[in-house]
């Protein structure tokens, strides 16, 4: 991965260092760096002329942002009502067993992060999960193992 500070500077330059672009800058930085480290947030404050308190307020307000390292591959299991009644807890258990990561955690090698979400918007397929944005409808352990093996 490229230097996070240099990456941050390039992203800020794209937005003309406008403080109105703070949320979009943080989104773009997190997409590249996979999380928002403190030194990156400090760089954002320096370049945009906002306080560290303002940046932390935004970074902690939106659930999308992470202040801890995230895996290269994102897995989310839907726990919404439709998925819940169709076995979402069991699916979460299968996923957790296959990737050896509990919900809300990232593997030590930073390969996988496992999250739970309230709804992914495809209730008829439930229980459902996503892996790097791809939807899987109630995958078996064997199917999960194949998906995990295909991740670099």
DOGUTOR-842229 format. One line per field, with one value per residue: residue number from 1; residue in three letters; x, y, z of N, C-alpha, C in turn. Coordinates in steps of 0.02 Angstrom, whole numbers, plus 50000, padded with zeros to 5 digits. Example, Ala and Ser with C-alpha at 12.3 -4.5 7.8 and 13.67 -1.06 7.14 Angstrom:
2
i	1	2
aa	ALA	SER
n.X	50660	50642
n.Y	49716	49888
n.Z	50390	50354
ca.X	50615	50684
ca.Y	49775	49947
ca.Z	50390	50357
c.X	50660	50645
c.Y	49835	50002
c.Z	50390	50394
This chain:
152
i	1	2	3	4	5	6	7	8	9	10	11	12	13	14	15	16	17	18	19	20	21	22	23	24	25	26	27	28	29	30	31	32	33	34	35	36	37	38	39	40	41	42	43	44	45	46	47	48	49	50	51	52	53	54	55	56	57	58	59	60	61	62	63	64	65	66	67	68	69	70	71	72	73	74	75	76	77	78	79	80	81	82	83	84	85	86	87	88	89	90	91	92	93	94	95	96	97	98	99	100	101	102	103	104	105	106	107	108	109	110	111	112	113	114	115	116	117	118	119	120	121	122	123	124	125	126	127	128	129	130	131	132	133	134	135	136	137	138	139	140	141	142	143	144	145	146	147	148	149	150	151	152
aa	UNK	UNK	UNK	UNK	UNK	UNK	UNK	UNK	UNK	UNK	UNK	UNK	UNK	UNK	UNK	UNK	UNK	UNK	UNK	UNK	UNK	UNK	UNK	UNK	UNK	UNK	UNK	UNK	UNK	UNK	UNK	UNK	UNK	UNK	UNK	UNK	UNK	UNK	UNK	UNK	UNK	UNK	UNK	UNK	UNK	UNK	UNK	UNK	UNK	UNK	UNK	UNK	UNK	UNK	UNK	UNK	UNK	UNK	UNK	UNK	UNK	UNK	UNK	UNK	UNK	UNK	UNK	UNK	UNK	UNK	UNK	UNK	UNK	UNK	UNK	UNK	UNK	UNK	UNK	UNK	UNK	UNK	UNK	UNK	UNK	UNK	UNK	UNK	UNK	UNK	UNK	UNK	UNK	UNK	UNK	UNK	UNK	UNK	UNK	UNK	UNK	UNK	UNK	UNK	UNK	UNK	UNK	UNK	UNK	UNK	UNK	UNK	UNK	UNK	UNK	UNK	UNK	UNK	UNK	UNK	UNK	UNK	UNK	UNK	UNK	UNK	UNK	UNK	UNK	UNK	UNK	UNK	UNK	UNK	UNK	UNK	UNK	UNK	UNK	UNK	UNK	UNK	UNK	UNK	UNK	UNK	UNK	UNK	UNK	UNK	UNK	UNK
n.X	50042	50023	50102	50008	49994	50038	49944	49829	49857	49851	49717	49654	49700	49629	49505	49526	49567	49457	49359	49225	49218	49248	49185	49178	49313	49362	49293	49351	49486	49476	49434	49549	49650	49593	49555	49547	49681	49758	49865	49833	49711	49754	49831	49731	49666	49766	49779	49650	49616	49535	49477	49547	49452	49333	49353	49361	49232	49152	49207	49171	49035	48972	48934	48999	49134	49295	49402	49494	49606	49551	49503	49566	49466	49295	49164	48992	48854	48682	48568	48438	48257	48189	48296	48339	48233	48249	48366	48486	48574	48632	48696	48789	48866	48922	48999	49087	49155	49220	49305	49371	49350	49268	49108	49118	49254	49425	49534	49695	49794	49743	49663	49525	49374	49235	49068	48908	48750	48598	48512	48523	48446	48390	48284	48208	48301	48355	48430	48555	48718	48860	49010	49142	49053	48982	48836	48777	48669	48620	48741	48822	48936	49037	49026	49060	49193	49250	49233	49312	49437	49457	49485	49618
n.Y	49941	50113	50260	50320	50458	50527	50479	50534	50671	50679	50650	50755	50862	50839	50886	51018	51059	51098	51131	51099	50980	50881	50758	50682	50675	50602	50482	50443	50430	50327	50225	50200	50179	50094	50121	50252	50315	50400	50489	50519	50583	50695	50754	50789	50888	50986	51019	51059	51156	51139	51089	50955	50899	50925	50843	50716	50712	50698	50578	50487	50498	50446	50282	50213	50249	50199	50189	50098	49972	49890	49742	49677	49618	49636	49575	49557	49516	49505	49550	49586	49586	49496	49415	49371	49287	49186	49123	49198	49210	49083	49081	49185	49123	49017	49089	49156	49046	48995	49100	49127	49237	49347	49432	49604	49612	49609	49506	49449	49455	49553	49519	49488	49571	49561	49602	49648	49694	49792	49782	49732	49749	49647	49557	49444	49349	49306	49206	49329	49381	49488	49491	49584	49669	49582	49484	49348	49214	49132	49046	48885	48800	48744	48821	48946	48921	48907	49037	49110	49053	49101	49232	49346
n.Z	50000	49963	50035	50168	50203	50090	49999	50056	50040	49900	49877	49946	49869	49750	49785	49801	49926	50003	50143	50145	50081	50168	50216	50097	50066	50175	50150	50028	50066	50161	50077	50004	50102	50193	50322	50449	50505	50646	50612	50480	50497	50566	50466	50377	50451	50455	50319	50280	50368	50480	50644	50743	50824	50751	50640	50700	50751	50635	50586	50684	50692	50577	50536	50437	50435	50495	50634	50662	50599	50449	50362	50204	50135	50145	50242	50267	50365	50355	50479	50482	50501	50408	50367	50491	50538	50450	50478	50503	50613	50620	50497	50519	50618	50542	50449	50534	50589	50475	50431	50546	50630	50737	50738	50702	50708	50646	50554	50614	50516	50438	50330	50324	50372	50476	50483	50551	50486	50474	50366	50197	50089	50010	50046	50008	49976	50092	50226	50201	50144	50115	50020	49992	49924	49843	49834	49931	49950	50087	50101	50102	50214	50136	50019	50071	50108	49981	49931	50021	49995	49867	49888	49883
ca.X	50000	50059	50106	49942	49995	50042	49878	49783	49871	49826	49643	49636	49713	49574	49448	49547	49575	49397	49333	49158	49225	49276	49156	49199	49385	49370	49270	49401	49545	49463	49431	49618	49692	49551	49535	49568	49730	49764	49909	49796	49662	49791	49849	49670	49655	49816	49767	49585	49607	49482	49506	49546	49387	49284	49365	49340	49160	49127	49231	49137	48963	48950	48954	49041	49205	49328	49463	49538	49620	49501	49530	49564	49402	49241	49107	48937	48797	48621	48529	48372	48202	48179	48354	48340	48185	48270	48427	48544	48621	48668	48742	48843	48908	48960	49049	49137	49196	49262	49358	49403	49343	49202	49075	49147	49327	49467	49584	49761	49830	49704	49635	49453	49336	49168	49021	48836	48712	48527	48477	48559	48397	48367	48252	48183	48357	48381	48479	48602	48779	48900	49082	49168	48998	48946	48784	48773	48608	48626	48793	48842	49005	49079	49025	49099	49264	49271	49237	49370	49497	49464	49510	49691
ca.Y	50000	50176	50299	50349	50531	50548	50464	50584	50734	50676	50654	50824	50904	50830	50926	51087	51072	51133	51099	51074	50913	50839	50691	50646	50663	50545	50422	50423	50407	50261	50176	50185	50158	50045	50147	50321	50320	50466	50533	50540	50633	50756	50785	50819	50951	51035	51039	51091	51211	51124	51061	50882	50884	50924	50784	50657	50713	50669	50509	50444	50505	50401	50213	50189	50262	50156	50215	50040	49939	49846	49691	49689	49592	49653	49529	49581	49470	49542	49526	49616	49542	49441	49369	49342	49232	49134	49091	49241	49195	49023	49102	49222	49073	48982	49135	49166	48985	48987	49151	49130	49306	49362	49492	49667	49607	49600	49453	49475	49470	49605	49494	49491	49604	49534	49649	49634	49752	49784	49763	49744	49764	49591	49515	49381	49302	49295	49253	49351	49414	49515	49485	49636	49695	49529	49455	49275	49194	49074	49000	48829	48803	48729	48880	48997	48903	48923	49110	49131	49031	49143	49298	49347
ca.Z	50000	49960	50096	50184	50203	50019	49971	50084	50006	49831	49880	49965	49810	49702	49808	49810	49998	50028	50203	50130	50053	50221	50217	50037	50073	50221	50115	49979	50102	50190	50022	49985	50159	50228	50387	50458	50559	50677	50574	50421	50519	50581	50402	50350	50488	50432	50249	50271	50415	50528	50705	50750	50853	50697	50598	50739	50756	50573	50580	50732	50682	50524	50549	50382	50448	50544	50663	50673	50534	50420	50317	50132	50112	50191	50244	50308	50371	50370	50536	50479	50520	50360	50371	50558	50543	50404	50501	50499	50667	50601	50444	50551	50650	50490	50421	50587	50594	50416	50427	50612	50653	50766	50711	50726	50714	50587	50565	50632	50454	50405	50268	50327	50425	50478	50513	50545	50463	50486	50305	50135	50039	49967	50096	49980	49970	50159	50253	50150	50165	50060	50023	49946	49885	49808	49876	49936	49984	50131	50077	50145	50237	50078	49975	50105	50102	49913	49926	50060	49958	49808	49910	49882
c.X	50045	50059	50038	49940	49997	49975	49827	49793	49844	49750	49621	49646	49657	49514	49467	49554	49517	49369	49262	49160	49250	49250	49180	49274	49397	49347	49323	49465	49534	49460	49502	49658	49659	49533	49561	49616	49736	49808	49876	49745	49696	49812	49789	49657	49703	49799	49701	49573	49548	49515	49503	49480	49333	49291	49344	49264	49128	49144	49196	49061	48937	48978	49002	49116	49232	49393	49510	49549	49566	49535	49526	49498	49349	49184	49055	48881	48737	48585	48460	48318	48193	48236	48356	48294	48204	48339	48490	48596	48663	48718	48801	48892	48951	49016	49105	49183	49243	49319	49395	49405	49273	49174	49104	49222	49359	49520	49652	49802	49796	49677	49558	49428	49265	49122	48950	48803	48638	48488	48522	48511	48377	48337	48228	48238	48383	48384	48532	48663	48812	48973	49109	49114	48959	48897	48785	48711	48619	48678	48807	48914	49053	49082	49066	49174	49291	49280	49299	49435	49510	49489	49586	49723
c.Y	50062	50210	50333	50425	50557	50536	50516	50651	50734	50683	50725	50871	50899	50873	50998	51108	51112	51095	51072	51002	50863	50767	50651	50631	50603	50480	50397	50397	50337	50207	50154	50154	50103	50064	50218	50326	50393	50513	50559	50594	50699	50793	50819	50886	51005	51063	51077	51150	51202	51092	50985	50859	50879	50861	50721	50655	50680	50595	50461	50447	50454	50331	50186	50197	50216	50188	50159	50006	49890	49797	49710	49666	49604	49603	49558	49530	49512	49509	49559	49564	49483	49391	49334	49281	49174	49105	49132	49226	49133	49040	49140	49174	49036	49026	49145	49106	48977	49038	49161	49202	49315	49425	49555	49666	49600	49548	49485	49493	49523	49583	49502	49534	49578	49582	49621	49699	49739	49764	49778	49752	49709	49538	49448	49328	49279	49222	49267	49384	49444	49502	49532	49660	49644	49496	49379	49258	49128	49023	48944	48840	48792	48789	48937	48983	48918	48998	49135	49113	49075	49214	49297	49352
c.Z	50000	50028	50109	50182	50132	49985	49993	50049	49935	49830	49897	49906	49759	49720	49821	49882	50027	50088	50193	50104	50105	50219	50156	50039	50118	50189	50066	50012	50130	50135	50003	50041	50200	50299	50393	50517	50584	50637	50510	50441	50536	50517	50371	50385	50464	50363	50240	50318	50461	50590	50704	50779	50799	50655	50635	50746	50694	50570	50628	50725	50632	50535	50496	50397	50502	50568	50683	50606	50513	50372	50244	50102	50166	50185	50290	50306	50393	50430	50539	50492	50473	50363	50439	50563	50497	50421	50497	50553	50650	50545	50472	50585	50599	50463	50472	50593	50535	50415	50493	50639	50681	50734	50743	50731	50646	50603	50578	50570	50412	50337	50267	50385	50419	50516	50510	50524	50474	50424	50245	50076	49991	50012	50070	49974	50038	50180	50201	50181	50103	50074	49970	49898	49844	49856	49873	49976	50021	50108	50128	50168	50179	50030	50006	50100	50033	49904	49961	50023	49897	49825	49913	49949
